[in-house]
Amino acid sequence: MYYGTRLQMDYRTVWLEGMKDWHGKLPERMTNDQMEEKFWQDYLAKREGKLPQPDPYAIGLMKELHTLFRPTDSVLEIGPGWGNYTFETARIVSDYTCLDSSSSVLRYLRETAEALSIQNMRWIHSKWEEHAPDSGSYDIVFGINCYYRMQEIVQAMLNMNRAARRLAIIGLTSGPEPPHYWEIHRKLGIAVKFSRRDYIHLTNLLYQLGIDVNCRIIPLERVYAYDTWEQLVEVQTRKLIMNEERPLTAADQQAIQDIVRKYAVEVEGRPAIRHRFKAALLYWQPVDERHLVLD
């Protein structure tokens, strides 16, 4: 039994509440597997014929991630998506398995691995929280930003702890939110769809299970460039929540545009938003399940 400080919140409940939309309901994509599959079909169709290049913002996170790997490692990646971290990581380890709930994702990854002549990869079609891994199946089990649909988040964490021989690793991109949203919220009183789940929730959830994690915070930057200033303002205000009882006045709309433009820059002649944010790597050595808090 783990005897730590008794946190006042149930972080499984906090996680589930954070999955709900701004009307207090779970979005259909969170519960509808066919809709999730369709999303990946459409998304990957746009990448057809293109060899993957990691997103520029992700390179810093990947460098930190790779310091935790050894050439002899057997690795499982949970929810690789289109492979932002997959192929570069598979090249530096001995054996690499991808597990994903989408058959479209696995087909794309398999075809891409063949095109890149990467031959140490294997595939599992399953939801991670429903998977039943053998104890110590892999040296390292990791997933980056793959937890957004996992309602059985405790089981997902327990599966990571069970399946890893040496390390379990969680990666999550984190805040802060773009500063123009905060200024609009503070100055104009307009509600914003701020993120409601973050690495601290999983850190505390794991703590409640009896797992103490190491945490590395990595600074990142992503540039969003647009063809016109109008397009920039339109896209960069989509997280605002409009109130039908208090519609925006012309003065409000002008103030919003002025605030967004204040944070805009030009990149190669195009208007852009330069978003500086962070990522968190949580990692731990597997804990004997007899020492966990499972009630």
Summary of the structure (lengths in Angstrom):
residues: 295
radius of gyration: 20.8
end to end distance: 10.3
largest distance: 62.3
contacts: 861
relative contact order: 0.15
helix: 38%
strand: 23%
